[in-house]
Amino acid sequence: MPNLDFGFNGKLAVVTGGANGIGFATAQLLAARGASVCLFDLESENPYDAARQIGANACAVDVTNRESLEAAFRSAGTPDILIANAGIVSEADFCEYTPQEWDRIVSVNLTGAFHSMQTAACLMRRRRRGAIVLTASTNSYDGEARLAAYNASKAGLLGLVHTAANELGPFQIRVNAVCPGLIRTRLTEPHFANPKVLRKYFQQIPLGRGGEPDEVAQASVFLASGLASYITGATLFVDGGQMASKFGT
Protein backbone atom coordinates (compact mmCIF):
# COMPACT_ATOMS: atom_id res chain seq x y z
CA MET A 1 0.00 0.00 0.00
CA PRO A 2 1.54 3.36 -0.96
CA ASN A 3 2.21 5.92 1.76
CA LEU A 4 -0.59 8.43 2.14
CA ASP A 5 0.35 12.04 1.49
CA PHE A 6 -0.76 14.09 4.47
CA GLY A 7 0.48 17.28 2.82
CA PHE A 8 2.55 18.43 5.80
CA ASN A 9 5.87 19.10 4.07
CA GLY A 10 6.73 22.77 4.40
CA LYS A 11 3.83 23.35 6.83
CA LEU A 12 4.11 24.87 10.29
CA ALA A 13 1.97 23.26 13.01
CA VAL A 14 1.43 24.84 16.42
CA VAL A 15 0.21 22.59 19.25
CA THR A 16 -1.02 24.20 22.46
CA GLY A 17 -0.60 22.09 25.57
CA GLY A 18 1.98 20.27 23.49
CA ALA A 19 4.46 19.18 26.15
CA ASN A 20 2.45 16.25 27.54
CA GLY A 21 -0.27 13.71 26.85
CA ILE A 22 -2.44 14.06 23.78
CA GLY A 23 -0.74 17.29 22.75
CA PHE A 24 2.72 15.77 22.77
CA ALA A 25 1.55 12.66 20.92
CA THR A 26 -0.04 14.86 18.26
CA ALA A 27 3.06 17.02 17.92
CA GLN A 28 5.24 13.94 17.62
CA LEU A 29 3.07 12.47 14.86
CA LEU A 30 2.91 15.78 12.96
CA ALA A 31 6.71 16.01 13.06
CA ALA A 32 7.04 12.41 11.91
CA ARG A 33 4.75 13.19 8.96
CA GLY A 34 6.94 16.07 7.81
CA ALA A 35 5.52 19.16 9.50
CA SER A 36 7.61 21.78 11.26
CA VAL A 37 6.18 21.79 14.78
CA CYS A 38 6.18 24.35 17.58
CA LEU A 39 4.94 23.38 21.04
CA PHE A 40 3.12 26.04 23.07
CA ASP A 41 2.93 25.24 26.78
CA LEU A 42 3.52 26.69 30.22
CA GLU A 43 7.16 27.05 31.17
CA SER A 44 6.51 24.78 34.15
CA GLU A 45 5.66 21.97 31.70
CA ASN A 46 9.17 22.08 30.15
CA PRO A 47 8.08 22.55 26.53
CA TYR A 48 11.66 23.04 25.36
CA ASP A 49 12.71 19.62 26.67
CA ALA A 50 9.66 18.01 25.07
CA ALA A 51 10.38 19.73 21.75
CA ARG A 52 13.97 18.49 21.68
CA GLN A 53 12.73 14.91 21.92
CA ILE A 54 10.90 15.19 18.59
CA GLY A 55 13.02 17.73 16.71
CA ALA A 56 10.52 20.54 17.21
CA ASN A 57 10.60 24.11 18.50
CA ALA A 58 8.82 25.48 21.55
CA CYS A 59 7.52 28.65 23.15
CA ALA A 60 6.61 29.15 26.80
CA VAL A 61 2.99 30.31 26.58
CA ASP A 62 0.01 30.88 28.86
CA VAL A 63 -3.07 30.46 26.63
CA THR A 64 -5.14 32.53 29.06
CA ASN A 65 -2.90 35.53 28.37
CA ARG A 66 -3.51 37.11 24.98
CA GLU A 67 -0.22 39.02 24.99
CA SER A 68 1.67 35.81 25.74
CA LEU A 69 -0.04 34.06 22.83
CA GLU A 70 0.55 36.87 20.36
CA ALA A 71 4.23 37.03 21.29
CA ALA A 72 4.54 33.28 20.80
CA PHE A 73 2.93 33.41 17.35
CA ARG A 74 5.26 36.26 16.37
CA SER A 75 8.16 34.05 17.37
CA ALA A 76 6.85 30.86 15.75
CA GLY A 77 5.49 32.42 12.56
CA THR A 78 2.17 32.09 10.75
CA PRO A 79 0.86 28.56 11.30
CA ASP A 80 -0.68 26.38 8.63
CA ILE A 81 -2.10 24.13 11.34
CA LEU A 82 -3.26 24.84 14.89
CA ILE A 83 -3.99 22.04 17.33
CA ALA A 84 -5.81 23.81 20.18
CA ASN A 85 -5.32 21.19 22.85
CA ALA A 86 -4.44 22.96 26.12
CA GLY A 87 -6.80 21.90 28.90
CA ILE A 88 -7.16 21.23 32.60
CA VAL A 89 -9.70 19.51 34.82
CA SER A 90 -10.77 19.34 38.46
CA GLU A 91 -13.61 17.62 40.28
CA ALA A 92 -16.13 18.90 42.81
CA ASP A 93 -19.80 18.40 43.61
CA PHE A 94 -21.98 20.89 41.76
CA CYS A 95 -22.93 22.90 44.85
CA GLU A 96 -19.35 22.88 46.11
CA TYR A 97 -17.72 24.20 42.93
CA THR A 98 -16.06 27.50 43.81
CA PRO A 99 -16.29 30.52 41.51
CA GLN A 100 -12.50 30.63 41.46
CA GLU A 101 -12.21 27.06 40.22
CA TRP A 102 -14.94 27.60 37.65
CA ASP A 103 -13.07 30.63 36.28
CA ARG A 104 -9.76 28.74 36.23
CA ILE A 105 -11.10 25.81 34.21
CA VAL A 106 -13.11 27.90 31.76
CA SER A 107 -10.25 30.37 31.24
CA VAL A 108 -7.92 27.61 30.03
CA ASN A 109 -10.26 25.20 28.28
CA LEU A 110 -12.64 27.60 26.54
CA THR A 111 -11.30 31.15 26.63
CA GLY A 112 -7.76 29.91 26.02
CA ALA A 113 -8.95 27.96 22.99
CA PHE A 114 -10.75 31.04 21.66
CA HIS A 115 -7.64 33.21 22.05
CA SER A 116 -5.50 30.55 20.36
CA MET A 117 -7.95 30.09 17.50
CA GLN A 118 -8.57 33.77 16.90
CA THR A 119 -4.89 34.70 16.95
CA ALA A 120 -4.00 31.88 14.55
CA ALA A 121 -7.01 32.48 12.29
CA CYS A 122 -6.20 36.16 11.81
CA LEU A 123 -2.75 35.12 10.58
CA MET A 124 -4.05 32.25 8.43
CA ARG A 125 -6.68 34.46 6.84
CA ARG A 126 -4.02 36.52 5.07
CA ARG A 127 -2.84 33.36 3.30
CA ARG A 128 -6.39 32.12 2.70
CA ARG A 129 -5.66 28.65 3.98
CA GLY A 130 -5.28 26.73 7.24
CA ALA A 131 -6.56 23.94 9.46
CA ILE A 132 -7.59 24.18 13.10
CA VAL A 133 -8.35 21.14 15.26
CA LEU A 134 -9.68 21.48 18.81
CA THR A 135 -9.42 18.83 21.49
CA ALA A 136 -12.99 18.71 22.79
CA SER A 137 -14.34 15.66 24.67
CA THR A 138 -17.16 13.19 25.01
CA ASN A 139 -17.95 15.51 27.95
CA SER A 140 -18.91 18.10 25.34
CA TYR A 141 -22.12 16.06 25.10
CA ASP A 142 -22.70 14.40 28.47
CA GLY A 143 -23.09 15.61 32.02
CA GLU A 144 -20.59 13.48 33.91
CA ALA A 145 -20.92 14.16 37.63
CA ARG A 146 -18.49 16.41 39.54
CA LEU A 147 -17.20 18.00 36.33
CA ALA A 148 -19.48 21.01 35.86
CA ALA A 149 -16.80 23.46 34.71
CA TYR A 150 -14.99 20.92 32.54
CA ASN A 151 -18.23 19.76 30.88
CA ALA A 152 -19.37 23.33 30.22
CA SER A 153 -16.00 24.38 28.82
CA LYS A 154 -15.83 21.38 26.49
CA ALA A 155 -19.41 21.91 25.33
CA GLY A 156 -18.49 25.50 24.55
CA LEU A 157 -15.75 24.33 22.23
CA LEU A 158 -18.36 22.87 19.90
CA GLY A 159 -19.92 26.32 19.57
CA LEU A 160 -16.51 27.66 18.60
CA VAL A 161 -16.03 24.87 16.05
CA HIS A 162 -19.35 25.52 14.34
CA THR A 163 -19.07 29.31 14.34
CA ALA A 164 -15.45 29.43 13.24
CA ALA A 165 -16.03 26.83 10.51
CA ASN A 166 -18.83 28.99 9.17
CA GLU A 167 -16.97 32.30 9.27
CA LEU A 168 -13.52 31.06 8.25
CA GLY A 169 -14.64 28.69 5.49
CA PRO A 170 -14.61 31.42 2.82
CA PHE A 171 -10.91 31.89 3.63
CA GLN A 172 -10.30 28.15 3.12
CA ILE A 173 -9.61 27.66 6.82
CA ARG A 174 -11.09 24.40 8.11
CA VAL A 175 -12.11 24.00 11.75
CA ASN A 176 -12.85 20.61 13.35
CA ALA A 177 -12.67 18.87 16.71
CA VAL A 178 -11.80 15.50 18.15
CA CYS A 179 -13.82 14.25 21.11
CA PRO A 180 -11.75 11.80 23.14
CA GLY A 181 -13.27 9.52 25.72
CA LEU A 182 -11.22 8.07 28.57
CA ILE A 183 -7.59 8.38 27.43
CA ARG A 184 -4.56 7.39 29.48
CA THR A 185 -2.77 10.66 30.30
CA ARG A 186 -1.22 12.27 33.32
CA LEU A 187 -4.63 13.71 34.26
CA THR A 188 -6.42 10.35 34.08
CA GLU A 189 -3.69 8.06 35.43
CA PRO A 190 -5.37 7.85 38.88
CA HIS A 191 -8.44 6.33 37.17
CA PHE A 192 -6.34 3.84 35.20
CA ALA A 193 -4.59 2.86 38.44
CA ASN A 194 -7.88 1.88 40.10
CA PRO A 195 -9.11 -1.51 38.79
CA LYS A 196 -12.49 -1.13 40.52
CA VAL A 197 -13.15 2.18 38.72
CA LEU A 198 -11.96 0.78 35.41
CA ARG A 199 -14.15 -2.33 35.54
CA LYS A 200 -17.26 -0.20 35.98
CA TYR A 201 -16.21 2.39 33.39
CA PHE A 202 -15.18 -0.11 30.75
CA GLN A 203 -18.64 -1.69 30.88
CA GLN A 204 -19.84 1.46 29.10
CA ILE A 205 -17.27 1.14 26.27
CA PRO A 206 -17.88 -1.39 23.47
CA LEU A 207 -14.15 -1.86 22.86
CA GLY A 208 -13.75 -2.59 26.57
CA ARG A 209 -10.74 -0.39 27.27
CA GLY A 210 -9.48 3.15 27.51
CA GLY A 211 -7.55 4.86 24.75
CA GLU A 212 -3.96 5.95 24.33
CA PRO A 213 -2.79 9.48 23.41
CA ASP A 214 -1.47 8.37 20.02
CA GLU A 215 -4.94 7.10 19.10
CA VAL A 216 -6.34 10.60 19.55
CA ALA A 217 -3.30 12.07 17.81
CA GLN A 218 -3.99 10.03 14.69
CA ALA A 219 -7.51 11.45 14.48
CA SER A 220 -6.31 15.02 15.01
CA VAL A 221 -3.57 14.65 12.41
CA PHE A 222 -6.07 13.28 9.90
CA LEU A 223 -8.38 16.26 10.40
CA ALA A 224 -5.44 18.65 10.05
CA SER A 225 -4.24 17.01 6.86
CA GLY A 226 -5.05 17.32 3.18
CA LEU A 227 -6.82 13.98 3.46
CA ALA A 228 -9.64 15.87 5.21
CA SER A 229 -9.72 18.71 2.67
CA TYR A 230 -13.55 18.76 2.46
CA ILE A 231 -14.24 18.33 6.17
CA THR A 232 -15.01 21.35 8.33
CA GLY A 233 -17.34 22.01 11.25
CA ALA A 234 -17.16 18.33 12.21
CA THR A 235 -16.50 16.44 15.42
CA LEU A 236 -14.85 13.04 15.51
CA PHE A 237 -15.36 10.75 18.51
CA VAL A 238 -12.29 8.83 19.67
CA ASP A 239 -13.96 6.94 22.48
CA GLY A 240 -14.04 3.21 21.77
CA GLY A 241 -17.75 3.48 20.97
CA GLN A 242 -18.73 4.94 24.33
CA MET A 243 -21.11 7.56 22.93
CA ALA A 244 -22.80 4.89 20.80
CA SER A 245 -23.79 2.76 23.81
CA LYS A 246 -26.08 4.81 26.03
CA PHE A 247 -27.01 1.89 28.26
CA GLY A 248 -23.66 0.11 28.29
CA THR A 249 -22.53 -2.91 26.34
N, C-alpha and C positions, 0 to 999 in steps of 0.2 A: 504494500500500500504506500503510495507516495506521501511525503511529508506535507501536511497542510500548511498553507501560507497564511499566517496570522496577520501579516502586514505590519509588523512592529519595527522592521529595520529603519533606522533613522528617526524613530519616534521617541519623544520624551514622555515618560509616565511618572506622575507624582502619586505617591501612596501616603495618605494621612494615617496616623496610627500604625506606621509601617515597620516599627522595630520589633514587634512581637506578634504571635498568634496568626490570625487570618491575614492581617496586613503584611506581615513578613513573608508568609507563604505566597501571597499574591505577588509581592515585589520580586521574590526569588524566581517565580515562574515567568513573569514578564521579562526579567533580565535574561533568563535562559532562552526565551523565544526571540531575543534580539533587540529588545527595547533598551534605551538608556533610562535608568530608573533613579529617582530621587526620593528618599524616605523623609517624610515630615513627621516628627514626633517630639515629645517633651524631652528636654535635655536629660532629665532623670531616667529616661528609658534607654539611654545610650544609643541613639540612632546612628552615630558615626561608627561604632563598633559593629552594629548590625549591617550597615551598608558595606563595610569592608569585607564581610563574609561572602557577599554575592557580587562584588565588583560594581557597587552602586555608589551614588552620592547621597548626602544627607544634609538636612537643615534642622536645627533645633527650633521647634514651632509650638506655640500654644494656639490651637484652633479656635479658642474662645476669644482670642485677641486679634482683631482685624489688622492692626498695624504689624503684628508679628507675622501673620499670614502674607500680607502684601510684601513685606521685606523678603520673606522666603521665596515667593514667586519671582521677585526681581532677581534673586540670586540664582534660582534654578533655571529660569527662562520660561517661555510660553509652552505650556504642556499640550501635547496631543491627546493625552489620556489622563484623567483624574480618577483615582480610586478613593472615594470619600469613606474611609473605614473607621476613623477614630471614634471610640465609644467607651463608656464606663457603665457600671451597674452597681446597685446596692439594693438590699431588701429591707422592707419594714411593713408592718401592718398598715392598712390604708389610713386609719385614724391616727396612727403614730408617725406618719411620714412628716418630717419637719419641712418648713418652707425653704430652709437653707439647703437641704438635701435635694429637694425638688429642683431648685434653681441650678444646683451643681450638675445634676444629671442632664437636664434639658439643655443647659448651656453648651455642654460638650456634644451630646448625641444629635441634637436638632439644630440649635443655633450655630454650632461649630460646623456642621455639614453645610448649612446655608452659606456661611461666610466662605467656606472652601469652594463650594460650587460657584457662587457668584463671582468670586475673584478669578477663578479659572475660566469661567464662561466669558467674561469680559475680554480676556486675552484671546481665547479661542475664536471669538466672534470676528476678530479682525482677519483671521485666516480663513474663516468660513468653513471650518471643519473641527471635529473633536469628538471624544467619547467620554462620558462620565458614568461611573458605576458606583452606586451607594451600597453600603452594607446595611441593609435593613434587618428584618428578623421575622420568624414565625410569630413573634410577639407583636408585630405590626398588625396582626389580625386577631389575636386572642387576648384574653384578660387574665393571664397567669397571676395567681395570688402573690401578694407582697412585692409586686414590681410595678406599682402605679406609674412612677416617673419614667421608668425604662419603657414600659408598654406605650405610654403616651408619646414619648419621644420617637420611638420606632414607627408608630402609626403616622406621626407627622412627616416622616421621611417619604412616605408614599404620596402625600400631597405635594411635596417638593418634586418628586419624580414626574408626576403627571403634569404639573404646571410648567416645569422647566422643559420637559419634552415638547410640550405644545409651543412655548415661546421660542425655544432655541432651534427647533426643527428647521425653520426657514434658513438658518445659518449652517445647516448640515452638521449640527451638534446633536448627537444621540445621548439620551439619558435613560438609564435603566437601573434596576436594583436586584441584588441577590437577597434572599430571605433564608438565612441559615436556621436550622433547628438547634438541637443540642450538639455542640462541637467541642472537642477536647482542646481547651486553651487554658492559659493561666487563670482566667476568671472562673472557669467551670471545673477546674481540677478537683476541688473539694467534692463536687457531685460524683465525678468519676471514681473517686477514692472511697465512695460509700456504696458497697454492693446492695444494701437494702434499698437505697434510693434508686439505684440503677435498675434493679429488677422491676420495680413498679413503673418507672418511666419508660423503660424499653417495651413494656406491654402496649404502649400507645404508638409504637413505631413499627410499621410493617417489616422493615429490614432488620429489626431487632437489635439495633446498636446505635451508638452515637457516631458522629462524623469526625473527620480529621480536617485540620486547617487547609491542607492541600486540596481537599475535595471541594471546598468553597472557592479556593483560589482558581481552580480550573473553570468553574462557572463564571467567575468575575472576568477572567482573562478572555473567555469566549465572548462575553458581552462587549468587552472593550475592543475586540478585534474586528478586522474586515469580514470575518465569517458571519458577523451579526449586522451586516451593513444596512439591512432593512428592518431592524428591530429597535424601537424606541418607545419609551413610556411603559415598558414591561417589567414585571417582577418574576424572578425565577426562584422557586423553592429548592433548597438544598437541605432536605430534612428527613431523608429516608422514608418518605411517604406519610409522615406524621399528620400533615394537614389534610390528607386524603382519608383519614381513619378516625372520624369524630368519636366513635364509641370504642376505640381500641381495636386490636387485631387478635 
